[in-house]
Structures are given as C-alpha cells and as structure tokens.
C-alpha cells in the first residue's frame, strides 16, 4: 500500500510538471510609447515571460527571444516616422520559443545607447533602448566604427541597463547633408552587391536537353543578361561568380560572394527530369536541415568561423558563437524567403510554374549564413519546348527580367540602411 501511494504521488508530480511546462506565454499586442530619450517597445503578454534581448550590427537589429511563447496575432509595425525602429518581424525559433527581430534605422552601439528590459507585473514586457541624446528625428544618423559585438552587449538583460565602456566618439550628421556630400567612391561602397552564379561550367555541363543543349550554356547566358540589368540599376552592382566556361567548386562560389561583400546570392539553373513532359520554373531557399548542418560545419571550421554577419566569432566562446550564428542564419533565411517569393511572383507572367510556392532544399550554394541566397530553376531543359525556349535570347531576357524585377522589388522594401538605394 505504501508503495502504491508513492507511485500515485510520483505520477501526480509528473503531471504537475508537464502542465507547468506546457503553459505558454502568448504575446497579444505591441505598442511604441513615445519619449524624448527612450525608444520603447511594450509587449502585452498573458504571463511573465523568460526572455533575453540583445543587439547586432551590419545591419543594425534588436533581437528579442521569449521562451515558450507564441503570437496571438500579428504585431503592429512602428510608424514610418519612428526615429529608430524600422520594421518588426517574428517567427518561431524552435518548437517552443518566439524570436522577434527589429530592424533599426541607425547603428546602436554601447557608447550611445543603453539597453534595458522590465517585465511589468507579469503582464507587459517593456524593452527600452535609452539614447544618451534625445531621439528627436529619424533624420539624425549616428555613425560609429564597425566593431565586434562584445559579451556585455550580448548578455542576458534582466532589469537594468547593460553597463559598457565608452570607446569612441560618435559623429552626427543629417541624412540630407550626408546625401548631398556623397562622392563617387562613397556611392560605389554603398552599392548593393548581388552575386550571380551561373550553374555548372567547364567539365561539368549540367543537365542536357533532348537536342543536346547544355545547362551550363543557358545558365551563363541568363546570368550575363541579369548582371547587365543589375548594373544598369542605380545603387546596385552585379558580380559574376564565374565569368566564362570553367568550373568552380560549390563552396568556392560562396566564398566569392562573401569576398565581394554581396547582399544577395542568386544561383541560376535549368532543371531536368526523366519524364520529358515535366516543365515549369521554381525557386529554392535553404531548408532548416541544411541550415543546421551548415551551422555545425561553420563552428567546426576555424577558417569559416572567423566572422559571420560582420561580427568576429574567433574571440567568442562556443555557446556565444553558436548563438550569433543561429541569429544570423534566422535573419538570412527570412530574407532569402522574401526574395524568392518576390522572384516567383514575377515568373507567373512569363512561364508556367513547376511549383507555385517557394521550395526548400539543402543545396550547398544556399548555405551562406549571412548572405540571403536563392536558387532559380528557370525551366526544365529535359522538356523539348522548354529546351527550345532556353536557347532563345528573347526568352533568356524575359527570365533575367523576371529575376531582376523580383530582386529590385525586394530591395525597394528592404534595402540595407547604409545602401545607396535607401538614400535614394
């Protein structure tokens, strides 16, 4: 009897533990109370949340992770005139947690901002970026030399501002004055660089059509036309990953994009299938499984792990490096999806779609953790009609225009703050 009671007691404890663990925090709304020196985000929550908050550079972002949480509804976006917050997006970080990423209009350094949070009465989570100068206008730009995010900035923030040491003086200038004084060198530095990867090449012809058309030839032709369109767009610059008929290793293609400081990587291909009737275009981004395997690869490879997203990992411990990499991958995957969706939308006007939604796969060329990357299957070269289309200069131009229109539309909405397109 005593043993029976013990078993019941133990089962009761287990049930209480499961019930407690299963309780989820719902974020029900978001508001932006105004103050002269504080940029505040006020989250209404159903229970007291466990959370962490920190900032990242290049581009400037505020990241809020909330344990065992979900969204009751979409979050309100900040006003376009808000002096600091540009855009808010949220997504599930894993099966239980919520990650909220806030794009910032200006760099936030430990020198000019303090970060604090307060879980008020368990019903409202307040996140404050406290400026040492009043947040009077969105036109005021604070520039600080780029530097790694230190452990103090990335620390778990509880109920008080993070204390950091002053290192450099900030330089303030209005956006209008900055735009008027831009010289040619500055414009070149601030162009949005797009890396264009023509699939296959050299000894690797790729797929072949019924009449012998090689994938490497048509992908290179479309890539050149796309590069010309990008180079003709003010504020954008194309970098061809391969410039002729030769083969480049898949990871080397990623390295070329990184060396060029690309803000987007586009790999162009022409699909094939044993059933010659299959046709249509599709667009891919990296799968979750592909991202996980790449994170392990980066953290294990000392050469790769030296820097990600403009932040040095070489001086970080394993846990911190893993957190930084995870954050970078999450933002990159979201951006990749938005670009892919924009490109796919433009394909509807010129070609049938093999898949009418963005697809996910573990292609190596999509695995850069800090460069949004998409792979475009322009058509099925194994289909006789589509093989004929792919050899047509007119059709190649249509495909290039569709990709370009999708990319341009994406950057019009989400241009990096420091880019020339954002200034224009």
N, C-alpha and C positions, 0 to 999 in steps of 0.2 A: 504493500500500500504506500509506504514511504517513497519507494522508487517511482511508483505511478504518479504521485504528487510532484516529484521532482521533474518528471518528464513533462507534465502539464505546465509547470512553472517555466521551464525552459522554452517550450513551444510558445507560451504567452509572450515571453521576452522577444523571441524571434519575430512574432507577428507585429509587436510594437515597433521593433527596429525597422522592419520592412515598410510599415505605414509611415514612420518618420522619414525614411529615406525617399519614399515615393512622393512626399509632399513637394509640389513645385511652386516656384515663385513666378507669378505672371506679371509682366510689365504691361500696364494698361494704357499709359499715355506718356507723352513727353512734352515739356514746355521749356521756354527760354526766358526766364525772368531777366529783366534788364537792370544793369548797374553800371556806374561810371568806370569802375576798375575791375569788374568781375564778369567773365563770360561764364554763365551758369547754365547747366542742363539739369532739369528737375524731372526725375522719373517717378511716376506713380506706380507703386508695387503692392502686391497683395500680401507680402510677408517680408520680413527682414532678410535681405539677400547677403550672401557671401560674395565678395567681388574684389577685383583688382583693376587699377587704372594706370595707364602709362602713356607716354608719347613716343612717336617715331618720326624720324626725318626722311627727307628725299623719297616721296613727298611728305609734307607735314601731316601727321594723323594723330588723333587721340583715340586710344583703344580702351574699351570697357568690356571686361569679361565678367559675366554673372553666373555663378554656379547654380545648377539645377533650375534653370529658368527658361521661360518661353514668352512669346509675344501674344498678347490677347488681340491686338490689331496693329496695323501699320503705324509707324512712328511719324509724327509731324516733322516736316522739314523746317530748317531755320529760314527766316526771311532772307531774300536776296541781298538786303541791305545790312544784314548782320555783320558786325566788324570782324568776326573771327571764324565762325562756323560756316562752312560752305555746303556740305551735304552729309547726310546721315544714312548709313545702311546697316542692316542687321542680318545675321544668319546663324544657324546652328553651328556651334563649334565642334560638337560631337553629338552623341545621342542624348545628352542631358543639359549641356551648358549653352548659353547665349553669348554671342560676340557682337558688340556694337562698335563700328568704326566710323569716326567723324573726320571728314576731310577738312583741313584748316586752310584759311586764306593767307596765312603768313606763318613763317617759321616760329616755333615755340621752343625757346632754349631755356635751360635752367637759370640763365643770367637775367632774363627779363620777365619770366613767369614763374609763379609758384602753383603747384597742383595740390588740391585737397578734395576730400570727399566726406560726406556726412550722411549716415542712414537715419534720417529724422523720424523718430517714433516708430520705426519699422514699417512705415507706410510710404515713405518718399526717400529716394536716393538722390542726393544732391552732388553734382560733380562741378567743381569750380576751377577755372583757370584764372588766377589772380594776376593781373598785369601791374607792373610797378609804375606804369604810366597809364593815364585814362584811355579806355577804348572808345575814343571819340569818333573815329571814322574808319570805314573799310578801306579808304584810300591810303592810309598810313601803312607803310611797309617797313618791317624791321629785318635787317639782314645781319646774319652772324656767320662767321666762318664755319664751314662744314666740319663736324667732328663726330666721333663715335658716341653713341648713347651710353652713358655710364650707368653703373649699377644703382646709384642713388635715384636717377631719373626713372629707372625701370622697376624700382622697389614696389612692393605691395603697399598701397597707400591706405592708411586707416582713417584717423580723424584729424590729422594735422597736415600742413603743407610739407612737401619734401624740402629739406634744407640742402642747398647746393652752394658751392663757392663761385664767386664772381671771377671770371677769367678774362673776358674781352669786352670792350665797349661796343654797344650797338650803334648802327648807323641808320638814321631815319630819313626817308625821302618820300615824297608823294608819288603815287603811281603815274600821274600826269607828267611830272617833271622827269621821272625816270624814262618814260616813253619818248619824250622829246629829245633826250640826250643819248639815246641808243645809237651806237655806231655800228659799222658793218661787222666788226669782229664779234660784238655782243649778239647781233642777230644770228650769226652762224652758230654761236654757242648755244643759243636758246631755241634753235630749230628742233622740232620733234623728229627724231631719227627713227625710221622704220626699216628694219632688216627684212629683205625679201629673199627667200630661199627657194630657188628652182630645184625641185626634187630630182634626185639621182644625178647622172652625169658621168662622163668618161667611160670606164669599163662597166659601169652599172647603168644600162639603158632604161631600167624600169620595165613597166608593162609594155606590151606591143599589141597594136590593133590588128584586125583581120588582114589588112593590106600592108602590114609591116611598119606602120607609124610608131616611132619610139616615144615613150613618155618623156624622156629627158629633153627631147627637142621641143615639144609643145609647151612643157612647163617653163623652159627657158624663154621662149617667145612671149608667153603671157607675163612672165616676171619682168622682162625688159619693158613691156608696154605699161605695166603697173608702176615701175620705177619712174618712167617718164611723166606719168600723171602726178605722182607724189612730188617730184622735183619741181613741177610747174605750179604747185600749190604753195603760196606764201606761208612761211612758218613750218614747212615740212621738208624733210630730206630723206632720200632713199639710199640704202646701202645694199648692193647686191652681194649675197653671200658667196655665190660662185659667179664669175664673170665670163666663163667660157665652158667648153665641153670637157670638163675634168671632174673627177670625183673628190668629194670632201667628206671625211668621217662625220657621223651624225653629231657627236659631242663637239667636234671642231666647229660645226655650224653654230652651235650655241655660243661657243667661245668668241666667234667672230662678231656675233650680235652684241655680246657683252663688251667687247673691246671698243665697239662703235658707240657705246652708251645708248643703245636702242631702247625706245619706249614701247616698241611693239615688234613682234617676230611673226612673219607670215610665211608658211611653207606651202608651196603650190604643187599639186599632184594631179594625176589623172587615173582614176580607179580602173580595176579590171575584175571580171568575174567569168566563171566558166559558162554561165548562161548568157549568151550574146544579146538576149532581149533586155537584160537589166540595164537601166540608164538613170541619169539624173545626177545633180550636184549635191554635195553635202559639206558641212563644216564641223570640224572637231576641236575640242579643247581637252585638256588633260583630265584623266579620271582620278578619282580620290585614291584608288590603289596605286596609280602611277605616281601621285604626289607623295604618298607615304614611302614608297621605295626610294624615291629620289631624295627625300629628306635624310634617310639613312645613308645614302651614298654620299651626300654632301658633308654630313657630320663626320663620316669616316675618312673622307679625303681631305687632308690638310691643305692641299693646294686650292681646292674649291672653297673650302670653309673659311678662307681668309676674309671674305667680305660678301655680304648679301644686302641688297637694297641700299647700298651706300654706307652700311654700318659694318665695322670690323667685327668679326667673330673670333679672331685669333686670340684676343685677350679676355674672352669670356669663358666662364666655366661651362660644363656640358649642358646643365639644365638651362641656363640663360641663353646659350647658343641655340638650343632646341626651341625655346620659346620664340626667339627672334625669327628663326627660320619658319616656324609654323605661322606666325603673323604675316610674314612676307608672302608665303605661299597662299594663304587665305585671301589676301587682297589681290594677288596676282590672278588667282583662279576666277575671282569675281569679275575682274576687269576683262579677262580673256573671254568669259561667257558673254559679257555685254558687247564686245567687239564682234564675236562670232554671230550673235543674234542680229546685229546691225547688218553684217555682210549677207547673212542668209536672207534677210528681208529683201535685199536688193536683187538677189538671184531670181526671185519669183517672177521678175519681169522679162527675163531673157532665157530661162531654161526650166525644164521640169526639175523638181527636187526629188532626189532619191529618198531623203529624209527631211521632213518639214520642221524638224526641231534640231537644236544643237546637239551633236553627238559627243560622247566622251570615250577616250581611248588612252592607252599608255605609251603613245609614240614618244621616242626619246627626244625628238626635236621640240616637243612641247614642254619639256621638264625644267626650264629655267625658273627658279623660284622667285625671281624678282623682275622678270620681263613677261608681260602678258603675251601669250603665244596662241596662234590658231593654225590649223592645217586645213587647207581648202582642197577638196576633191572636186575639180572643175567639171568632170564628166566621166563617163565610162568609156575608155578608149577601146574596150573589147566590144562595144556596140558599134556596128558599121556606120550608122547615121552619126553618132557622136564622134567617132573617129574622123569622119569627114568634116564635121564642124570644127574639131580641134585643129585641123590643118588649115582652116580658113583664117586669114588675117583679120577679117571683119569680125568673126566670132571671137577670136582671141582678144580683140579690142573691147568687145562687149563684156567679156568676162573680167578683163582688167578694170573696166569702168565700174562694174558692179562691186568688185572688191574695194576699189578706191572710194566709191560713194559710201559704202558701209563704214570704212575707216574714218573718212572725213566727218561723217555724221557723229561717230562716237567721240572724236576729239573735240568737236564743237561743243559737246555737252560735258566732256570730262578732260579737258586739256590740263596738263600739269601747270600749276600756278606760275612757275618761272618761265614758261614757254612763250614764244613769240605769238602763237595763236591766242593764248589767253590775253596777252597785251593788246592784240588787235581787236 
